[in-house]
């Protein structure tokens, strides 16, 4: 961007208001405005960088902002200020929480050396906490027993999951995590959802209908029978009362699991991000003197991406009550409702003094016109149109740069891959193409199809997990065999892996003997190459085994990678470069836990595989590498690309069928384990409206990533699909017959 500020930016930078709110459209240069506002506080107000708290929501954004600020301060020869800004509070909100808690550990009651638990370790602890809850006295309550019996063998995701997996999914992912994202504690969950009296009050709130019976002597099932708006497909009477019992059992098990988890973290002097936030908020709420001291320490708070802040974060920042504040956000880009973002809190800040940045310096005019025209139709007067920032305005109905890619949803991934292949043949650079999807599954499908066409890709947010890869299993088997070489199953897996590469014929013959390890040296192998492989294996494995009781797990892995042909064999397989990168990343992860023995790390790898912990695969390419990028729309937030393909076929108006539905923001939740019921349906309908609104904002974010070309995936007009794509809902005001006159390029379905 140029350093010649437009009138809106200049007004925002120079505003004399102590408390300023900025609504910044996509591509409006908000980060530069925040940076310039920061510099004003240093150069004109005389504040030191240590008195200015600049808060972002990603480490990448914090690092970028700090780099810009320090560079400009040095350019102005303000070297002391630049040095102070290097270590000053330009950080993520969670980094600030951590700083406050460590600096005030006496007040917070925490060990000042507390640790932040890793995501993978937190998942493991949730699993252990749930298993412990199933053995505690609370698990013998009739409602909890009913819930466990109902869950056993339950079909989900078109398959039968084991009981542990399904319980973990429902208790932790469907109840506890959404509750935590809305700032609830386990005590609040217990106080609101674990007795029949509480559930009665909640159901009355959900129904919100004067016709819903209020007789306190009636059960919820009986109330449903007397409800004058019945549906034949809904459970009533005793059947609905059973559903209520199942709901109570689920909630009580969730409360106990949550308590166990926090107790275990407390023993370890560890916190996760949610606990970090809650402890920091409690610290200020319970210690007015401390809050006053912190207010004296900081003069200014600059908050970026305010629309993404959750309720507790707004409470925390409000409790600071600093003398100067800047809040920057955009309602149209609020896409983190599933994480508890409190959009309404940001909207309450907007008033007549709010400054709007409406010049888009990212997209070409045709894309801006397209977004303005169609999203104004969706949102009406709530939509603030953008204007081109670096190009001359054009006819507002000229949508040059927008293209529509038709296909049925069943063939959409293939259609997208073929289209990318054609773009490359026509001269588009690989690194100038990005494919955006809502979900991870479509990313994986498209990436596989591009790989089959020998098009290099880099994906962020796929369903692939490092711990479900063979590299993680190979390392777990190696560590186990170092300690217990007589474990025939694990040894057979190790021998067939790239560590050794023994043929399947030899593995089968060896498997007919007990204590395979004892027979390796003298066994008659069907292939001469297998014999030489065993000799090489024994030469390095025997040496490593000799010190496995003295070395940590990561040292064992490191030695094995050095001495064995593992990396060379990995590299010769399909996807060899990725395989090697994954193996090296696993070694790096192992070094972060030097206290773990070989068996402990092997167990951890297998556990993370079982819970499908989402650890991304190792990156293969630099940011500027010649590859096609694929990512979810959420991952693309804050980025821009020359050519954006919005897959579109997983952005639809489909109502998900969920056994458990929650709205903890409004103290509501219910289930449909036994069948459809009016309470669950009422809550689902209410949440569907909010979900659709957020999906439309998600589409807005996707469209506004594009600089030169925006390609939207749509269905053909004769499609018989039951649900509607959001891209087509967006295009309703634009008839197919008008595409050409608006310069919209259509790529019809083959």
N, C-alpha and C positions, 0 to 999 in steps of 0.2 A: 504493500500500500504506500501511496505517497504520504509525505509528511505535511502536505497542505490539507488542513482539516476542512471538512464541509461544515456548513453552518450548525447542523445538529451536533456534530462532534465537538466543535468549538464551544458551543453552549454547555455541553456536558462537562468538558474539561475545565472550563472557567467558572462554572456555577458557584455562587457564593453560599449556597445552601449547605448547612452542616449535615443534613440528612437527605440524600439524593437517591432516587430510584430511576433506573434507565431500562427501558424495554428495547432490546436490540434484536432486529430481524436477522435472519441468516445472512452471513457474509457482510455484516455491517461494520466490521472492524472494532468490535467491542473490546477486545483485549488491548489494543493500542490505546483506547480511551482510558481503560483502567490503569495502564502503565503511566500515561501522561498525568492522570489525576494523582497517582502515587508520587510522581516527581514534583508536582505542585506542592504537595504536603511537605516535601523535603526542602524545596528551594524557596518557597514563599511563606509557608507557615512555620518553618523552622523545626519541624518534627524530625527526630532521628529515625532511621529505618527500623530500629528496634521498637519504636512506638507505633508502627504501622502494621497492623495484622491484615495480610492479604490471603484470603481463603479460596481455594479451588477444590474441585472434586476428583481430580486425577493427579497422580505424580507427574505425568507428562505435562499437564497444563501448568503445574506449579514450577517445574524446572524451566519451561519455556518463558514464563513470566519473569522469573528471577534472572534468567540470562539476559533478557531484554533490558530490564531495569539496571542491572549492574553495568552492562555495556554503555548505556546512555550516560550513567553517572560518571564512568571513566572518561567518556568522550568530553564531558563537561569539566573534567579535571577535578571532580569531587571524589577523590580516591578514598578518603576515610569513610564517606557515606557508602561507597561501592563495597568496601570491605565489610562494613557493618551489615549491608543488605545481603551479602553472601551467606551469612549465618543468621540473618534475621527471620522473622516469622512470615515468610512467603511459603505457604505449605498447604497440604490438604487439611480438611477439617479434623480428620482422625489423628493426624500428626500433631495438631494443636491440642486436642484432648490429651494425647500422651504426654506432651510437654507440661501441661497444667498439672496433671496427676503426679508426674515425677517430681516437679518442683515443689509440690505441696503434699508430699507423701505422708507427712505427720497428720495433716488435716484429713486426708482421704483414707487413712488407715491401711495403705498399701505398702508393700515392700518397694522401695524406690527402684530396685532392680527387677521389677516385674517384667515378664516377657509377653509379647503378642503371639498367641498361638497361631500356627500356620493353618491354612484352610484344610489341608489334607489331614492334619492331626486333629483338628476340630471335628471333622467328619467321623474320624475313628472314635473320638470320645463320645460323640452323640450315640454311636452304635453301642458302645460299652455301657453308656448311661441307660439306654433303653433296655438292654439285657438285664442290667441290675434291677431296674424298675419291675421287670417281670418276675423277679424272685422275692420282692419285698411284700410285706403284709397287705399293702394297698391293692396288690394284684389279685387278692382273694375276694375283693368286693364283688357282689353278684353282677353289677353292671360291667365291670372290667372283664370278668369271665365271659359274659355274653359277647362282648366285643371281640375278644380273642377267638372264641369259637366261630363267630360270624366271619372273621377275617381268614381263618385257616382254609387254604385251598381256593381262595377267591380268585376269579379270573380277572385279569387286568392287562391292558395293552395287547389283547388278542393272544394271551398266553398265560400259563399258570406260573406265578411267582412263589418262591418259598416264603414261609410265614415271616421269617426275619426281614426279608427284603420288603415285603408289603407293609409290615408294621412300621418299619423305618420310614418308608415313603409317606404313610399316612400320619404318623405321630410327629415326626420331625419336620418333613418337608411341607405337609399340607396344613399343619396346625402351628407348631412352634415357630418355624421361620416366619410365616406371615404375621404372627402375633408380635414377634420381636421387631419386624420391620416397621410396625406401627407404634413402637415405643412401649409396648406392654411389658410387664414383668411377670414372672410365674405366680407371684402373689395376686396380681390383678387378674390373671387368667383363672386362678382358683376362686377368687371372690366373685367372679361374674358368670362362670360356666359349669360349675361342678355340683350344683344342687338342683333339685326339681323346682324349687321356688325361683331360683335365678333363671332357669330355662323358661319358666312360665312368663316372667317379665320380658325376657328377650323375645319370645315368640310374639307377644303382644306388640312389641316395637316393630318387628319384621312385618307383621300383618298390617298394622297401621290402618285398621278398618273398624269403624264403630259396630259393624255387624259381627265382629269376632267376639264370641261369648266371653264374659268376664267372671262368671260364677266360679269362686275359688274352690268349690267342692268338686268341680269337674276336672278329670284328667285332660291332658292336651288332646288325646285321641277322642275323648268324648266331646270336647269343644269342636273338633273338626267335624264330628257327626252332626252337631247342631248348627254348624256354619251354613248360612243360607245360600252360599255360592259353591255348592259341591261340584266335584268332577268325578266321574265314574272310575277314572284311572288312578285317583289319589287314595293313598292309605288313610284309613280313619279307624276310630275305636281302638281295640286292643293292638292291632297291627302297628298303628302309629305310636302307641305307648311303648311297644318294643323298640321302635326306632329311637325314641327318646332315651331309653335305657342304653342303647348302643352309643348314642352321642355322648351321654354322661360317662360311659366307660372309656371312650376315646379321650375325652377331656381330662379325666382323672389320671389316666396313664401318661398323658402329655405333661401334666403338671409335675408328676413324680420324676419323669425323665429329665425335665428341665432343671428341677432341683438337684438331681444327681450330677448333671453336667456342670452346673455352677459350683457345686461343692468340690468336685474333682479339680476344676481349674483353680479354685482358691487354695487347695492343698499344694498346687504346683507354683503358686504365685504367677499365674497366667491370666490374661484377659483376651477375649476376642473383640472385634470391632464394635459389636452391639453393646457388650458390657463396658467397653471403654467409654462409649457415648453416655451410657446410663450413669456410670460412676462420676464422670465429669459434670453432668447435669446435677446430680445429687450434691456434689461438692459445693457448687455455687448456691443451690437452693438452701442448703443446711448451714452455710457459713457466710452470713452477710458481711462480716468483717473481711473475710478473704475476698469476697466478690468486690468489695470496695477497694481493696489493695490492688487487685488485677485491673480495675478500672483506672487506677492511677498509673499503672505500668504501661497501658496502651491508650493511645489517643484516637486512633482511627481503625475502622474495620472496612475492608473492601471485599465484598462477597460476589464471586463469579458464579454463573449458572444457578441463580437463586431459585429458579423454578424446580430444581431437582432436590432442594433441601427437604428433609422430613420434619415432622412436627417437633421432635426432640431437638433437632438442630436449630430450628427457629427459636424454640424456648431458650436454648443455651445462649445463642447470640443476643437475644433480647435481654437476657438477664445480665449480660455484660454492660449494656447501656452506656456505650462509649460516646464521647462528645461528637465524633464525626463518623458518618457511615456512607457507604456507597453500595447499593444492591443492584446487580445487573442480571437480567434474565429475559425470557421470552416464553409467554404462555403457550405459544404454538409449538414449542420444542420440548414440552414436558412429556417425557416418555418413560418415566421410571416409577409409575404408580405401583408396580409389583414390588418395588423396594421401599414403598412407603412415602414417596415424595408427596409433599403437602402443597399442591398447586394453589389451593385457595388461600394459603398464608401469604404467598407471593402476591396474589391478586389483590389482597387487602391493602398492600402497601402502595398500590398505584393510585395516584390522585392527580389533581390539576397541575402539580409541579413536576410530574413525571416527564422525563425527556425521552422521545422516541427516535431511535436511529433506524431510518427506513431506506437508506441507500445501500444496495447490494453490490459489493465489489467483486463478487465471485462469479456469478452466472451471466451468460450472454442475455441480451434483452428478450429474445424469444422465449427462453425458459422462464424468465421472471414474469413475462406477460401471461404465460400458461398457468403458472402457479397462482398468480394474482386472480385471474379470471375464474378458475375452478374452485379454489379454496374460499374465495369470497362468496361463491354460490353456496358452499357448504356451511360457512360460519357467519355469513351476513355481516352486519355492522361490527361484529366482534373482531373481524379480520382487518388488520392495518396493512394496506398494500405496500409492496416494496417498489423502489425505483432503481434503474440502473445507475451504478456508481462510477463505472469506468468506460461506459459506452453511451453514445447518444441515444435518447429514447426513440422507440419506434412505434408504429401503429400498435396500440394495446391489444389488438386481435391478431397480431402476427406472432405465431408460435414457432418460428423457425428454430431448429435445434431439438425439437421434440419428435420422438419416433415411437410407434406402437408396434409391438411384436406379438402377433397372434399365435395361439396354440391352445389345444385342450390341456387341462392340468396334468393329465396322465403322461403327456409327451413334452411338458414344458421344460424340464431339465435338459432333455436332448435338444430341443429347439434353441435353448439359450446357448448351449455348447456349440452347436452348429453356427449360430449367428456370430459368436466370438471368433470362431475359426474363419468365417468370411471377413470379418472386420480386419483381422490380421493379414489375410491375403490382399486386402485392398490397401494396406499400408499403415494401418493404425498400430502404434507401438504397444507392445504388451503392457508396459508399465503405466500406460495411459488408460487402461481399462480396469474398472472395478465392478464386481457383481454383488448386489445387496439382496439379502433375503431377510424375512422376519425370523425364521427358525433355523436351527442347526442342521436338520436332516436334509433340507434342500441344498445347503452348502456342500455337504458331503457327496450328494448325488452328482451335482454339477462338476465338482472337482474331479471325481472319478472319470467322468466323461471327457473332460478336458485332458486329463492325464493320458487317457487312451488315444487321444489325438496328438500326443507328444507335445502338448502346450504346457510349459512350466507354469506352476501356480504357487501362490502362498495364501493359505486360508487362516482366518482368525475366527474362532467360535464354532468349529465343527463339532460333531458328536464324538470324534476320536478322543480317546484319553490315553495318556502315556502309560498308565498303569494297567490298561487292558491289552497292551501290545506284547508281543512275544519277547521283546527285549527285557521287559520287567519280569516276566516269568522265568526267562533264562537266568537272570541275576538271582532271583529268589531260589531257584533250584541249585545254583552254584553255592550259595551261602549255606543252604541246608546240607548239601553233600560234604562240604568242608568239615562240618561238625559231625554229621552222621552219614558216612559213606555207605553204610549198610541199608540205607533207605532205598530199596530197589526201584520204587516208582520214580522218585526224584532223580536218581542216578540215571535211569533209562532216558528220562527227558533231557538231562544234561548231555548225555552221550550223543543223542540225536540232534542236539542244538548246534548252532555254529561254533560253540566252544570246542567241539570235537568233530562233528559232521559224520558220525558213524551211519552206515546205511541202515535202512529199515529192516533188511534181511538179517543183519547181525543183531539188531535190537530184539527181533522176535526170537531168534535162537538163544540169545543170552537170557531172555525173559523166562525161559523154561527152567532155569537154574535158580536156586536161592542164593542169597549173598553174592550178587553179581560182581561186586568189587573184587572179591577174592579170586574170581575166575578170569579177570581181564587179561592178565599177563600171559597165561597159558592157553587161552581159548583158541580153538581152530576157527578162524574167520573165513567166511565164504569169499571175501574179496581181499586181495593182497593190500589194497590201499587202506582197508579198514585196520589191518594190523599195524601199519605205520602210523596211522592216526592215533591208535591206542598208545603206542610207544611214546609219541609226542605228548599226549594227554598226561600219561603217568609221570613224565619227566617234570612238567610244571605243576601238576596238581599235587603231587606228593610233597614238593617243597612248600607250597602254600599251606597245605594241611598241617605241616609241622609247626607253623606259628599262628594258626587260626585262633588259638586260645589266648594269645597275647596281643593280637591286632584287632582293631575295630573293624566293623563291617566295610566301611568305605576303603580301608587299606587293602582288604582282601580283594574287593572288586578292582581296585587300581592295579594290583599285582597281576590279577588274572587277565586284564585287558592288555597289559604289557607283554606277558609271556605266552599267551595263547593266540591262536589264529582267529579269534572271535571277530575282531573288527574287519579283518580281511575277508572272512567268510560272509559277514553281514553285507559288506560292500558289493559282493558279487551277486546278491539276491535282488529281486525286483524292488525298486525303491531303496536301493542301497545307501544313497546319500542321506535319506531321511532316517534309515535304520541306524546308521553310525551316529548321526546327530542325537537321536533319542538315547542311545547307549551312553553317550557322553553327558547328556543332561541328567540321566539317572545317577551317574557318578557324582555330579555336582550336588544333586539333592541328597545323596548319601553323606557327603562331606558336611552337610548342615546338621547332621545328627551324629557327631563323633562318639557319643556315649553309647550308641546302640551296638550290641553284639551281633555277630552274623545271623543268629537265629531270630533275634528281635527284629532286625531289618527285613529278613525274609518274611516273617509273619506280617509285618506292616505292609509290605508290597502286596502280599496276597489279600490282605484285608481291603486295601484301597482298590484292588481289582474287583473284589466282591461287591463293594458299594459303588463301583463305577465312578470313583472320584474324578472330577473333570480337571485333570492336569493337562494343559495343552502340549501338543507335540513340540519338539525342539524346532525353533525357526531355522530355516535353511538359507534365507536370503537377506541381504541388506535392504533397507527401506527403498533404495533407488534401483534395485535389481530389476532386470528385464523379465518380469513375471506378471501374469494376470492376478490381480488381488480378488479374493472373495472374503466377505465378512457379513455379519449380521448388521442390520440397520443400527442397532444400539452401539455396536463397535465403531460405526462410522461417524458418530456424533463428534463435531468439532473438526472434521476432516473435509477435504475437497478433492475432486478428481476431474480430469478432462472429460472422460466418457463414463457415464454411470448407467448400468443396466439394473433396473429394479425388477427382480424376478416376478414379484407380484402374486404368484399363485398360492402362496401360503399366507397372504393377507386377505382374509375373507370375513364374511359376517356370520360364520358358523358358530352356533351356540355349543360350547364344549359340554360333553356329558361327564360331569364330575360327581363322584360319590360324596365328596366333601367340598363345601363351598364356604368361604369365610369373607367377612367384611369387618375386620377388627377395628377399623377406623370408626365404625358405628356400633361397636360392641355386639356384633351379630355373627352367627355361624350356624350351620346345620348340615345334616347328612341325608343320604337316601340309600342306605345299605340294603334295606328290605324292599324298596320300590319307590316310585314317585310319590311325593306328598306336597301339599299346598305350601308348607313353610319353605321347603327347599326351592320350589319353583318361584315363589314370590321373591326370595333373595336372589336367585339366579337371574330373573328378569331385570331386577334393579341393577345388578352388577354388570349385566350385559351392555346396558346403555353406557356406563362409564368405560367399559372395555372397548366398545366401538369408538368412542370419542378419542381414547388414547391411540387406538390403531390408526385413526385418521391423522393424528398428530405424527405418528410414526411414518406414515406415508409422506407427510409434509417434509419431515427431516430428510427422508431418502431423496425426494425430488430436489431439495435445495443443496445437495452435495455436488451437483453437476455444474461444470464450467461451460462446456461446449455442446455436448450431446447428452440428452436424457432419453433413455429407451425404457419404456414401461411394458411389462408383460401383461397381456389381456387375453380373454377368450374370444373365439369367433362369435358372431351374432347368432348363429344357429346352435350354439352349445346347449346341451340338455342338463348341464350341471345344476344341482339343486340350490347350492349357495352362490352368493354373488361375491366377486372379487372387489376389494375396495378401489382398485384402479378403475373398474367399470362404474362403480357408484360415483366416483369422482368425475368420470367422463360423461355422465348422463346429460348435462346441459350442452354437450358438444356432439351433435348427430354425426354419424359416420359419413354421411353425404357432405358434411362441411369440412372434413379433414383437409382436403386439398386447398380450399380457399384460405384456411388458417395456416398453411404451410406445415401441417402435421404430416409426417411421412409414415405411411402404413405399410407394414410388412405382413401381408395376409398369410393365414395358415396354409401350409402346402396342400 
